Amino acid sequence: QVQLVESGGGFVQAGGSLRLSCAASGKIFTINAMGWYRQAPGKKRELVARITGDGIINYTNAVKGRFTISRDDAWKTLSLQMNSLKPEDTAVYYCKADRTEAWARFTTWGQGTQVTVSS
């Protein structure tokens, strides 16, 4: 099993920066990809950024050029550097890990961390 714990959320003014971290533990060697998702009140949970073991990175258009996703080689830490934050970035941000074990696929979600951006 894998456990995920997010940290780094908080309050920031528009134009400011935050860095989110996700600490993974357990069978992290089975992880294939990890990503950051967010959900604002009244909206669907959406992909923010995702990175695979093959080095493929995807960002939602809304954050391209402002956010940067990264990880360490062992999948112990997933980070999201958020610059030039906008009020519309306000949401609960979740860390997700996808892994494969015994030919079965598993998805693990973190508890989430609140990011609030004021104008």
C-alpha positions in Angstrom: 0.0 0.0 0.0 0.9 3.6 -0.4 0.1 6.6 1.8 0.2 10.2 0.6 0.5 13.3 2.8 0.2 16.8 1.3 1.7 19.9 2.8 2.4 23.5 1.8 -1.0 24.9 1.3 -2.0 28.2 2.8 -3.1 31.7 2.1 -1.4 33.9 -0.5 -2.1 37.1 -2.4 -2.6 37.1 -6.1 0.8 37.1 -7.8 2.4 35.3 -5.0 3.9 31.8 -4.9 3.4 28.5 -2.9 5.2 25.2 -3.1 3.1 22.1 -2.4 4.7 18.8 -1.4 3.4 15.3 -1.3 5.2 12.7 0.8 4.7 9.1 -0.2 5.4 6.1 1.9 4.8 2.4 1.6 5.3 0.5 -1.7 6.4 3.6 -3.6 8.5 1.4 -5.9 5.3 0.3 -7.5 4.3 3.8 -8.5 4.0 4.6 -12.3 2.8 8.1 -12.2 1.8 10.9 -9.8 -0.2 14.0 -10.2 -1.8 17.0 -8.6 -5.5 17.6 -8.8 -7.7 20.4 -7.5 -11.3 20.9 -6.6 -13.0 24.2 -6.0 -16.4 24.5 -4.4 -19.1 23.7 -6.9 -16.6 22.4 -9.5 -15.4 19.0 -10.6 -12.0 17.8 -9.5 -9.6 18.6 -12.3 -6.1 17.6 -13.3 -3.5 20.3 -12.5 -0.3 18.5 -13.4 0.9 14.9 -13.9 4.3 13.2 -14.2 5.0 9.7 -15.2 8.0 7.4 -14.6 8.9 7.9 -18.3 9.2 11.6 -17.7 6.0 12.6 -19.5 4.6 15.8 -18.0 1.1 17.2 -18.6 -0.3 20.5 -17.3 -3.8 21.9 -17.6 -3.8 24.9 -19.8 -4.8 27.2 -17.0 -1.5 26.7 -15.2 1.0 26.3 -18.0 3.9 28.6 -17.6 3.1 29.2 -14.0 3.2 25.8 -12.2 6.0 23.3 -12.3 5.6 19.6 -11.2 8.6 17.6 -10.1 9.5 14.4 -8.3 12.5 12.6 -6.9 13.8 9.4 -8.5 12.3 7.1 -5.9 8.8 8.7 -5.9 9.2 9.7 -2.2 8.3 13.3 -2.9 6.1 15.0 -5.4 6.2 18.8 -5.6 4.2 21.6 -7.2 5.8 25.0 -7.5 3.0 27.5 -8.1 4.0 31.0 -9.2 1.9 34.0 -10.3 -1.1 32.6 -8.4 -4.5 33.8 -9.3 -7.8 33.8 -7.3 -9.1 31.2 -9.6 -6.4 28.9 -8.4 -8.2 28.7 -5.0 -9.1 25.1 -4.4 -8.3 22.0 -2.4 -5.2 20.4 -4.0 -4.9 16.6 -3.9 -1.9 14.4 -4.5 -2.6 11.2 -6.5 -0.4 8.1 -7.1 -1.1 5.5 -9.7 0.7 2.2 -9.2 0.8 -1.4 -10.5 1.3 -4.4 -8.3 0.7 -8.1 -9.3 -0.8 -6.9 -12.6 -3.4 -4.9 -10.8 -3.8 -1.1 -10.9 -4.2 1.0 -7.8 -4.9 4.6 -7.2 -4.2 6.4 -3.9 -5.3 9.9 -3.0 -4.0 12.2 -0.3 -6.2 14.0 2.1 -5.8 17.3 0.3 -4.4 20.7 1.2 -6.2 24.0 0.9 -4.8 26.8 -1.3 -6.5 30.2 -1.0 -5.5 33.1 -3.3 -6.9 36.5 -2.5 -7.0 39.4 -5.0 
